[in-house]
């Protein structure tokens, strides 16, 4: 059956076989006919000559001969043709697959002739091209985000950050110009950075929320993409002139639900979807970076305030230390008072009571120092208004009102208030108010409190002691003035600590107060004053000395001795000088007569 099928499918064999069959059939009929005319009847012919059957079967034998004689040759030829056709088909398909891989495939030109296969190859090419494009776009987007994050990580100021960001973004997405608008403290969108903007476009560099496309994008919090740009909206200017862009893209800078600003881009060509996706992700990363920078700036401001406060405390400590030194007097009690003040200052220096207030002035946070200072529990104070803790007098009320107005305006304030603790004891508290700024303005108020009640009480006592000591000093000077001698007390460094009128008049002063604190360096040459000071140090080291010497046309009898100055806790020189000019003159005359 396979051979016959082969013959039937071969036109040349079919014609030749038909011709041979016809000839053989005709020959067989004629031969049988001739024989049958000689032998009658025809049926007896087969009995007498059985070989006639072979003659009758001659067409069949011929068909079988032709069929089997030629079938192998034509079968081999057909197999070769099929192999060649198959190889050509496979090569054609292989070439098309290579073109698909290299991106040179053309569905109209590169075909196999099989509709189903060509359709499948076209779909494979489309899928392959789509996947390749998606992978390329994904890699392109990841590389862009990496560049932007590198820029964001290398800048700590918003201005420098936005300048570098918008320049990189414009170049990377093939835009032509753009800008970054950031919401400032005045709730205006300020142009923080721009790239290739026309000068006339943003002369004021600020946009109100809701104003124009930028303001509308800020209010809505969604991107705006225009492919039909009004002629008067913006021009892109280059060396070849000015032209209108084909598209405008505005993307909000959002962190969670808060919008920090807007990015505006303009380009001659519409943005592809993958570029739009990158811009959205870049805007989100920029918003997060701006938020981080702002938090860092707020932290720095708070740190600067803390450092400023610390410097103020150190300055206050230095002033108090100087005041403590000036409060030393000639009595042991003053030194004890000074030691008490130093201990009190140490306590103040380590005491920092803090609290936080909301915009209504209520306590929302407080520390243990504050509770210890006011002698309240957290349950007693939490949620209460700060002014309710003040002593209800007119001065406190007015002072707090002034401080609160300053704080609401964003300014710090520091005042002294009187409080009553839980036991109704009055305290003097130095209170500092420091507003903490946020994106919406003042968000909360930080309060520093120092209890200066003991200082106030000590200052009152010291004022009383100063009055008493001043009276004692004046009485001592009056007593010394009654002595017909020059009396002075010098410190170790040579400065006058106590003098009477005779010494002050000798140096040209009307009262002792003008001479106190001065030394011989103020009246004599540096060499003489230095020599005398060295001699006085020698007296302090060795003991009392007494001598007679001329001074200013007079002869003086001087006695100098070491003397401990209690208020200063140091050794000084006590000096007594008597005018013995007449006595020495009489003694000399008597000696001369003798």
Secondary structure, 3 states (H helix, E strand, C coil): CHHHHHHHCCHHHHHHHHHHHHHHHHHHHHHHHHHHHHCCCHHHHHHHCCCHHHHHCHHHHHHHHHHHHHHHHHHHHHHHHHHHHHHHHHHHHHHHHHHHHHCCCCCCCCCCCCHHHHHHHHHHHHHHHHHHHHHHHHHHHHHHHHHHHHHHHCCCCHHHHHHHHHHHHHHHCCCCEEEEEEECCCCEEEEEEEECCCCCCCCCCEEECCCHHHHHHHHHCCCEEECCCCCCCCEEEECCEEEECCEEEEEEEEECCEEEEEEEEEECCCCCHHHHHHHHHHHHHHHHHHHHHHHHHHHHHHHHHHHHHHHHHHHHHHHHHHHHHHCCCCCHHHHHHHHHHHHHHHHHHHCCEEEEECCCCEEEEECHHHHHHHCCCHHHHCCCEHHHHECCCHHHHHHHHHHHHHHHCCCCEEEEEEEECCCCCEEEEEEEEEEEEECCEEEEEEEEEEECHHHHHHHHHHHHHHHHHHHHHHHHHHHHHCCCCEEEEECCCCCEEEECHHHHHHCCCCCHHHHCCCCHHHCCCHHHHHHHHHHHHHHHHHCCEEEEEEECCEEEEEEEEEEEECCCCEEEEEEEEEECHHHHHHHHHHHHHC
